[in-house]
Amino acid sequence: MKSLTAEQVKEIMEQGEQLNIVDVREVGEVSQGKVPGAVNIPLHLLEFRKDELDKNKNYIMVCRSGGRSGQATQFLDQYGYDVTNMEGGMMSWTGKVE
């Protein structure tokens, strides 16, 4: 499973690179703040909403601590998506939030 630290993701964003970030936390968790531009697809809905994602794009999966996003990364990888887990999740995120 591919992974990046929260700091690496922040650095890539600060360099101006456009990232496709999927936050798999529950709606209530995301309402407290998320990585700017992240799309919220709660983990329990990912199986039903995976077709909303483009297999030609790379996605960075995010959750609170990295566990659920790791599960999401493994799940989507099985279906041929290019996915990377953000280690440490939002607990490790020091960048801007929206």
Backbone bond lengths (Angstrom), bond angles and torsions (degrees), N, CA, C in turn:
res aa  C-N    CA-C-N  psi(-1)  N-CA   C-N-CA  omega(-1)  CA-C   N-CA-C  phi
1 M - - - 1.449 - - 1.529 108.99 -
2 K 1.323 115.53 129.41 1.460 120.20 177.73 1.520 109.14 -75.58
3 S 1.334 115.54 145.70 1.459 118.72 177.77 1.524 110.17 -149.23
4 L 1.323 114.45 155.67 1.457 123.90 173.74 1.518 106.98 -133.45
5 T 1.310 117.21 150.63 1.461 119.71 173.67 1.525 107.96 -78.20
6 A 1.321 115.86 161.83 1.462 120.47 176.66 1.527 109.67 -59.72
7 E 1.322 117.05 -37.14 1.463 121.38 179.95 1.532 110.62 -64.38
8 Q 1.340 117.73 -40.65 1.464 120.96 178.58 1.532 110.74 -64.37
9 V 1.324 116.65 -41.61 1.466 120.54 178.52 1.526 109.54 -62.44
10 K 1.323 116.51 -44.58 1.469 121.41 179.06 1.527 110.58 -59.62
11 E 1.327 117.30 -44.29 1.471 121.21 -179.87 1.529 111.39 -62.72
12 I 1.318 116.72 -41.75 1.473 120.71 179.01 1.529 109.58 -62.30
13 M 1.323 116.81 -42.89 1.464 120.95 179.42 1.527 110.75 -64.59
14 E 1.326 116.77 -40.63 1.460 121.07 -178.72 1.520 111.93 -66.53
15 Q 1.334 116.75 -22.68 1.462 121.47 176.46 1.529 111.40 -81.64
16 G 1.326 116.03 -1.44 1.458 120.90 175.99 1.510 115.38 90.30
17 E 1.323 117.22 5.39 1.466 119.18 179.75 1.523 109.87 -74.31
18 Q 1.323 115.92 135.88 1.455 121.98 178.94 1.529 109.08 -79.16
19 L 1.312 117.06 120.60 1.461 121.46 179.99 1.517 110.50 -112.12
20 N 1.323 115.41 148.47 1.460 122.12 175.37 1.524 106.76 -102.91
21 I 1.329 115.93 103.32 1.459 120.78 -175.13 1.519 109.23 -110.78
22 V 1.342 115.16 130.67 1.459 121.60 177.30 1.525 107.49 -116.20
23 D 1.319 115.80 120.77 1.462 122.71 179.09 1.520 107.53 -97.04
24 V 1.333 117.05 117.46 1.461 120.83 -174.88 1.529 113.18 -97.37
25 R 1.342 116.92 13.50 1.463 119.78 176.49 1.524 110.20 -74.58
26 E 1.318 115.57 167.74 1.454 121.21 176.89 1.527 109.65 -70.75
27 V 1.316 116.39 157.04 1.462 122.47 -176.28 1.534 111.11 -54.53
28 G 1.317 117.86 -42.26 1.456 121.04 -179.71 1.515 112.83 -62.49
29 E 1.321 117.03 -35.91 1.463 121.17 177.89 1.526 110.70 -68.82
30 V 1.320 115.81 -43.20 1.464 121.41 -177.53 1.526 110.90 -66.05
31 S 1.329 116.69 -31.33 1.470 119.93 -179.24 1.528 111.79 -64.53
32 Q 1.324 117.52 -16.37 1.465 121.86 178.45 1.532 111.56 -86.36
33 G 1.311 117.43 -2.82 1.452 121.84 177.71 1.511 112.24 133.28
34 K 1.337 115.30 140.14 1.463 120.65 179.77 1.523 109.00 -143.16
35 V 1.324 115.31 166.90 1.461 121.18 175.12 1.532 106.92 -62.28
36 P 1.338 117.99 132.42 1.460 119.82 -179.46 1.532 112.87 -53.01
37 G 1.324 115.08 130.63 1.459 120.88 178.36 1.514 115.17 86.36
38 A 1.328 117.52 -5.32 1.467 120.08 -178.60 1.524 110.71 -68.48
39 V 1.330 114.82 143.95 1.458 122.57 175.18 1.525 107.06 -99.28
40 N 1.320 116.89 135.30 1.463 120.80 -179.55 1.527 110.82 -95.17
41 I 1.328 115.06 117.38 1.467 121.92 170.20 1.530 105.26 -130.93
42 P 1.340 117.99 98.49 1.468 119.57 -179.27 1.532 111.56 -53.55
43 L 1.325 115.41 143.10 1.466 121.21 -175.30 1.520 112.43 -50.47
44 H 1.329 117.44 -42.55 1.469 119.19 -176.51 1.529 113.00 -69.04
45 L 1.333 117.34 -12.58 1.469 121.04 177.62 1.528 113.04 -103.41
46 L 1.317 116.85 -6.53 1.466 121.02 -174.08 1.531 112.39 -58.85
47 E 1.314 116.89 -39.55 1.465 120.46 179.74 1.535 110.99 -58.19
48 F 1.328 116.80 -37.04 1.456 121.88 -176.39 1.522 112.99 -87.62
49 R 1.337 117.30 -19.82 1.467 120.67 -175.65 1.531 113.33 -112.03
50 K 1.333 117.61 4.13 1.466 120.40 -177.09 1.518 112.58 -59.40
51 D 1.323 118.14 -27.83 1.460 121.03 -179.59 1.527 112.46 -69.63
52 E 1.332 117.86 -10.83 1.465 121.72 174.93 1.535 110.92 -74.44
53 L 1.326 116.10 -14.93 1.464 121.67 -178.16 1.527 109.99 -94.85
54 D 1.318 115.59 144.32 1.463 123.53 -177.98 1.531 109.15 -91.62
55 K 1.320 117.06 119.83 1.466 120.42 -178.85 1.530 112.70 -66.18
56 N 1.316 117.96 -11.32 1.461 121.14 178.61 1.526 112.90 -89.22
57 K 1.336 116.83 0.52 1.463 121.35 179.97 1.523 110.00 -113.15
58 N 1.328 115.16 157.31 1.457 121.58 174.64 1.519 108.05 -94.88
59 Y 1.324 117.09 136.34 1.458 122.06 179.73 1.520 110.32 -120.46
60 I 1.321 114.76 141.97 1.459 121.42 173.58 1.515 106.57 -108.26
61 M 1.321 115.68 123.28 1.455 121.99 -176.93 1.527 109.66 -95.28
62 V 1.344 115.91 135.38 1.462 122.10 -175.71 1.523 109.80 -132.66
63 C 1.335 116.33 144.20 1.464 121.78 170.39 1.526 107.59 -143.77
64 R 1.318 117.73 -155.09 1.463 120.65 -178.11 1.520 111.56 -73.68
65 S 1.360 116.47 -48.52 1.468 119.30 -174.61 1.523 114.62 -127.27
66 G 1.324 118.07 -6.08 1.462 121.36 178.66 1.520 114.47 111.60
67 G 1.321 117.62 -11.17 1.466 120.73 -178.86 1.518 113.36 -74.07
68 R 1.320 116.36 -54.45 1.469 119.75 -179.74 1.520 111.20 -65.59
69 S 1.335 116.35 -37.82 1.469 118.10 178.92 1.525 110.38 -67.08
70 G 1.327 117.08 -30.97 1.462 120.64 174.37 1.517 111.06 -64.14
71 Q 1.327 116.22 -42.41 1.472 120.33 177.08 1.531 109.97 -62.88
72 A 1.334 115.83 -43.08 1.463 120.63 179.96 1.526 111.08 -63.52
73 T 1.336 116.16 -39.84 1.461 121.04 178.85 1.522 110.47 -62.35
74 Q 1.314 117.14 -46.92 1.468 120.87 179.05 1.524 110.89 -63.11
75 F 1.329 116.77 -42.41 1.466 121.24 -179.39 1.533 110.70 -61.04
76 L 1.334 116.84 -51.57 1.468 120.10 -177.12 1.525 112.00 -68.20
77 D 1.324 117.02 -33.03 1.455 121.26 177.44 1.529 110.69 -58.88
78 Q 1.315 116.77 -36.90 1.477 121.46 178.69 1.519 111.93 -62.77
79 Y 1.332 116.73 -25.57 1.459 121.59 -178.80 1.531 112.34 -98.58
80 G 1.327 116.48 10.29 1.453 120.35 174.20 1.522 116.03 87.51
81 Y 1.342 117.02 14.76 1.467 119.83 177.36 1.521 109.74 -83.80
82 D 1.326 116.05 150.42 1.463 123.12 176.36 1.529 106.69 -91.54
83 V 1.328 116.51 98.25 1.463 121.55 -172.40 1.522 111.82 -127.37
84 T 1.324 114.80 147.36 1.454 123.32 179.49 1.520 108.26 -132.96
85 N 1.316 116.96 136.82 1.463 121.70 178.37 1.527 109.80 -89.95
86 M 1.347 116.49 135.18 1.463 120.58 173.05 1.525 107.87 -89.30
87 E 1.327 115.52 107.33 1.463 121.63 -178.26 1.525 110.85 -63.41
88 G 1.311 116.14 139.18 1.458 120.84 176.53 1.511 114.73 84.46
89 G 1.329 116.91 -15.05 1.455 121.36 176.46 1.516 114.57 54.91
90 M 1.320 115.10 -156.42 1.460 120.95 -177.76 1.528 112.01 -66.40
91 M 1.312 118.13 -20.94 1.465 120.47 176.95 1.527 110.54 -65.10
92 S 1.328 117.55 -25.02 1.460 122.23 -179.74 1.537 112.76 -100.81
93 W 1.327 116.78 -6.00 1.459 121.00 -175.36 1.520 110.57 -75.63
94 T 1.337 116.21 125.90 1.466 121.07 179.37 1.525 111.68 -115.43
95 G 1.320 115.91 1.13 1.472 120.30 -179.95 1.517 111.86 -82.17
96 K 1.323 114.85 -171.42 1.455 121.20 179.04 1.517 110.67 -65.07
97 V 1.310 116.14 154.07 1.469 122.06 173.81 1.515 108.36 -128.53
98 E 1.319 114.80 154.77 1.460 119.09 175.59 1.507 109.37 -126.73
